[in-house]
Every structure is written in structure tokens, then in C-alpha cells.
Amino acid sequence: MNRIEETMTAWPVNGLPTTLTERTRRVYDRLAAVYPVSTLLFHSRAHQCALEAAGLRNGMRVLEVATGSGEMFRRLVRANTGGATIGVDLSPNMASRTQRAAQRKYPAARAHCQAVDARHMPFRSESFDAIFCCYLLELLSTDDIAQTLSEFRRILKDRGTLALVLIGQNTALFNKVYRVAGKVAPAFWGRQVEQRVPELAASVPFQILEDRIVRQTFYPSRVLVMRK
Ligand SMILES: C[S@@+](CC[C@H](N)C(=O)[O-])C[C@H]1O[C@@H](n2cnc3c(N)ncnc32)[C@H](O)[C@@H]1O
């Protein structure tokens, strides 16, 4: 664990959550109602790119990890009306918003979202054809990224697809601003990990099939599509 990660895992103030994960859950729980604005402004183009690059086919068993307020989840449900689409998020408020909105919009679809910590997936091995995970890894320690990627591999079927969206590190000014934001509110912003993830993923192992850069206004994203 590096120094930033150590400070992210401890919160020594009375009465407040004691771990980074608890603080992350609390902050995203509180922001669930307004979070769709951020997704619309910064994430929607990368979501679309991930959906296209992953080659999702209708009828699959698909999992989205860290759904946030459910914008990508609804894209997945719409593209997979003949299959089953499962979502998870650490924040119960995010998970229930995602569930309610998907059910309202696609009442006939097999879609379900629940509150789950991605580091410990409550799913049988080899149960999904594809996993999508957008802007989560920034919020996890390096050890937890490795553990979560191993969980992804465990629950993916043979030759299943993993689509990751990460915050890009290819813009110097953006990186500077992000570093400050991450120091001020680590449980919300985390820190950029995009350049480390390919190596971590290769060691799981995953094989990278697609690697795309997307920019939405000033916000850079990297879309990686991998195969188990
Ligand atoms: C930056 S938001 C991204 C939301 C959405 N994926 C998007 O693309 O807009 C990160 C989300 O990850 C969730 N999250 C954080 N840690 C998590 C964990 N350990 N397991 C599952 N979800 C987690 C948060 O609750 C939050 O909804």
C-alpha cells in the first residue's frame, strides 16, 4: 500500500466511518439523487464506446459492477432485452435508484440491481458472459483492484468479456486538477489508476482486445475490453 492508499483506509475522527470503503458508500449514498448529472456530462460517451467495443449480443448474461445511478445499466438492459442483466453497487441508494429506473423503463426485462461490494461477489463461478465496470477502480486500493479483477475472472464464463472504463491519464492539466480533488475528497474521487490497470489485468490474467481513448468536454476516459 502506498501513502495515499494508507491515508485512504483510515479515518480517525469520532463517529465517522472507519474505512475508505465505508466513507465511499456514505458519500455515494448521499449523492445518488444528483449523480445522474455527472454521468450525463462526463461519462455517457465512454459508456456508449464500451458498449460498442465489447460486442454485447442480445441474450447474454451480463453484469454491471458499480452501476452508480444506473445510466449505463439502462443502456445494457435495452441492448439485452432477451437476456439477463444484473447490476451491483456498494451504495444501497445507488443500487435502488438503478433498480427502480430500469424496472420503470423496461418492465418486461430480466434486470435486477442490488447493493454489493465488488471485492466479494455473491455469484457462482463462470456465471456471466460479459462484465462492465465503469469508473470504479479509481476508488479501490491496489490490493483491492487485484482482488476485484480476480473476482471478475472467477465469475466470467470461459472466454467471457470484461469491459473497463477508467479515468484517462493522458492530459497533464486534468491530472493536476484530479490529484488535488483526490486529496480533498479521496472517498469520492479516489486517484487515477488507468496506466497501472493493464499490467494488473494481465497478471490475473486477462487479454486486452480493445483499447480506446474517449474525451467528453475536458474529461478523458480509457475504455479497455478484455477476454478471460
Ligand atoms: C465514480 S462512480 C461511477 C458510477 C457509474 N459506473 C458511472 O459510470 O457513472 C463509482 C461508483 O462505484 C461505487 N462503488 C465504490 N466502491 C465500490 C465497491 N467496493 N463495490 C461496488 N461498488 C462500489 C460507488 O458507490 C459509485 O456508485
The ligand as an SDF file (V2000), in Angstrom:
LIG
                    3D

 27 29  0  0  0  0  0  0  0  0999 V2000
  -17.4940    7.2110   -9.9540 C   0  0  0  0  0  0  0  0  0  0  0  0
  -18.9850    6.3230   -9.6460 S   0  0  0  0  0  0  0  0  0  0  0  0
  -19.2570    5.6040  -11.2410 C   0  0  0  0  0  0  0  0  0  0  0  0
  -20.7110    5.2470  -11.4710 C   0  0  0  0  0  0  0  0  0  0  0  0
  -21.0340    4.6660  -12.8350 C   0  0  0  0  0  0  0  0  0  0  0  0
  -20.3370    3.4190  -13.0600 N   0  0  0  0  0  0  0  0  0  0  0  0
  -20.7440    5.6180  -13.9610 C   0  0  0  0  0  0  0  0  0  0  0  0
  -20.0750    5.2180  -14.9130 O   0  0  0  0  0  0  0  0  0  0  0  0
  -21.2240    6.7630  -13.9370 O   0  0  0  0  0  0  0  0  0  0  0  0
  -18.3960    4.9930   -8.6870 C   0  0  0  0  0  0  0  0  0  0  0  0
  -19.4600    4.0530   -8.1650 C   0  0  0  0  0  0  0  0  0  0  0  0
  -18.7780    2.9310   -7.5970 O   0  0  0  0  0  0  0  0  0  0  0  0
  -19.4630    2.5210   -6.4470 C   0  0  0  0  0  0  0  0  0  0  0  0
  -18.5020    1.7690   -5.6250 N   0  0  0  0  0  0  0  0  0  0  0  0
  -17.4720    2.2370   -4.9140 C   0  0  0  0  0  0  0  0  0  0  0  0
  -16.8070    1.2440   -4.2990 N   0  0  0  0  0  0  0  0  0  0  0  0
  -17.4500    0.1060   -4.6310 C   0  0  0  0  0  0  0  0  0  0  0  0
  -17.2750   -1.2760   -4.3020 C   0  0  0  0  0  0  0  0  0  0  0  0
  -16.2770   -1.6790   -3.4860 N   0  0  0  0  0  0  0  0  0  0  0  0
  -18.1460   -2.1770   -4.8020 N   0  0  0  0  0  0  0  0  0  0  0  0
  -19.1590   -1.7930   -5.6160 C   0  0  0  0  0  0  0  0  0  0  0  0
  -19.3830   -0.5080   -5.9690 N   0  0  0  0  0  0  0  0  0  0  0  0
  -18.5450    0.4400   -5.4880 C   0  0  0  0  0  0  0  0  0  0  0  0
  -19.9440    3.8210   -5.8190 C   0  0  0  0  0  0  0  0  0  0  0  0
  -20.9980    3.6150   -4.9020 O   0  0  0  0  0  0  0  0  0  0  0  0
  -20.3380    4.6250   -7.0580 C   0  0  0  0  0  0  0  0  0  0  0  0
  -21.6940    4.4310   -7.3760 O   0  0  0  0  0  0  0  0  0  0  0  0
  1  2  1  0
  2  3  1  0
  2 10  1  0
  3  4  1  0
  4  5  1  0
  5  6  1  0
  5  7  1  0
  7  8  2  0
  7  9  1  0
 10 11  1  0
 11 12  1  0
 11 26  1  0
 12 13  1  0
 13 14  1  0
 13 24  1  0
 14 15  1  0
 14 23  1  0
 15 16  2  0
 16 17  1  0
 17 18  1  0
 17 23  2  0
 18 19  1  0
 18 20  2  0
 20 21  1  0
 21 22  2  0
 22 23  1  0
 24 25  1  0
 24 26  1  0
 26 27  1  0
M  CHG  2   2   1   9  -1
M  END
$$$$
